[in-house]
Amino acid sequence: MNAQVWHGHATTKAAVLIGCTALVLGLTGTGAQAGPRDLGRQVLGSGDGWGSEGAGTTGGSAADAEHVYTVTTWAEFKAALKAGGDAPKIIKVKGMIDAVSQGCEAFVTDGYDLQQYLKDYDPAVYGNDKVAMGPQEDARVASAAKQDTEIKANIPSNTTIVGVGKNSGILGGSIQIKGVSNVILRNLTIEAPLDCFPKWDPTDDNKTGNWNSEYDTVVVYGTDHVWLDHNTFTDGRYPDSERPVYFGKVFQQHDGLTDIVRGSNYVTVSWNRYENHDKNMLIGNGDGLATTDGGKLKVTMHHNRFEGILQRSPRVRFGQVDVYNNHYVVTEDQKDDYYIFGVGISSQLHASDNSISLPAGASVGKVLKKWNESPLTAENNYVNGKLTDLIAVHNAEIPAETLQSGAGWKPTLRTKVDNPKALPGLLDHCAGAGRLH
């Protein structure tokens, strides 16, 4: 059964598409000009979320001709990233480029064999009292190291990466925006990297064991001023629902889609599509990181569409996070085990003017998940077309996790705030890769 999506006041497709075109012109930081638009030269507009703070986010828009690259393979992409250091650069991705074109077999080394691994660490044989050790675990580690080197792409400062046309992006690569500043990613379809060699930890999950994977799709780590706009993030060909089960646990091969961590700051995430994934977005990835994350992790998320996302949209620690004008679609098969907004340690989440579509029988209270005692603001949010006090419903349905209202700050870096009733139709047509042309 499909989710029951409420579309509010009917908006014709033609009108919505005209709205998308007007939106694109409005996003151009240097003003609309006649003729073909060059996405690589566009910058984040003034006042558009935390990414516009201070000098704003301009990426590689000032690149000279020598630092504009068009790439069609993963090798070309990585070479372009390395060229020119931190000088402004624009990388245009043409077509879908594959970071794992030769398949997982290309990374296997030192005699790693999954079937032998499963035999060696079967809890009935190995138990659950110690972590995996031995030849097959050593071979798994060595194989994983080869994959790590190949599929991670490190993005330098002052870089803009844009997809060309409607069907361009990256398959199986892990985009590392780490320890840099001023980065833009736009108009890309990015399929989450598949961990070829998940680790079995017998001691995890109260000594029942669990599979753990590496590789976020996009990770923003210790970086300031980032704009992620009009991208599509998805598990694509390898949805979690099709992963096998070993030792009674899902063979987890995906990690986060977009994690923003370790003192990152001033990030705007706008007009993206997030599809068919479990662990979506961490903003802050550890309760003990107050020294690194306190006063940072300032992120704005607006006009994003989420469908088939099980959890973490986002899960917040420490940051002042503004989440407005997003549409969340919870699917029938996820309704019993989902949450959208995770309230973590010292978080200051401000969630307003969002639209949430739930299937029949889904608990509205589960929209919020309490991890720590951190007040939040949740105002003017609609569930299946009805104005809903998310905190009050959560507290009534889940009294053991009572949440307090009042994040203690009010967002000011916003452009237009749309009526939540219009969001399902608007974002269905305007969010994601391929909607800028």
Beta strands, then each sheet from edge to edge (+ up, - down):
strand 1: 68-71
strand 2: 89-93
strand 3: 96-98
strand 4: 152-154
strand 5: 159-163
strand 6: 169-171
strand 7: 174-178
strand 8: 181-186
strand 9: 189-191
strand 10: 199-201
strand 11: 210-212
strand 12: 218-221
strand 13: 224-229
strand 14: 232-234
strand 15: 245-246
strand 16: 249-250
strand 17: 258-261
strand 18: 265-270
strand 19: 273-279
strand 20: 282-283
strand 21: 299-302
strand 22: 305-311
strand 23: 315-316
strand 24: 320-324
strand 25: 327-329
strand 26: 341-343
strand 27: 348-352
strand 28: 355-357
strand 29: 368-370
strand 30: 377-379
strand 31: 381-383
strand 32: 386-388
sheet 1: 1+ 2+ 5+ 8+ 13+ 18+ 21+ 24+ 27+ 30+
sheet 2: 3+ 6+ 9+ 14+ 19+ 22+ 25+ 28+ 31+ 32-
sheet 3: 4+ 7+ 12+ 17+
sheet 4: 10+ 11-
sheet 5: 15+ 16-
sheet 6: 20+ 23+ 26+ 29+
end
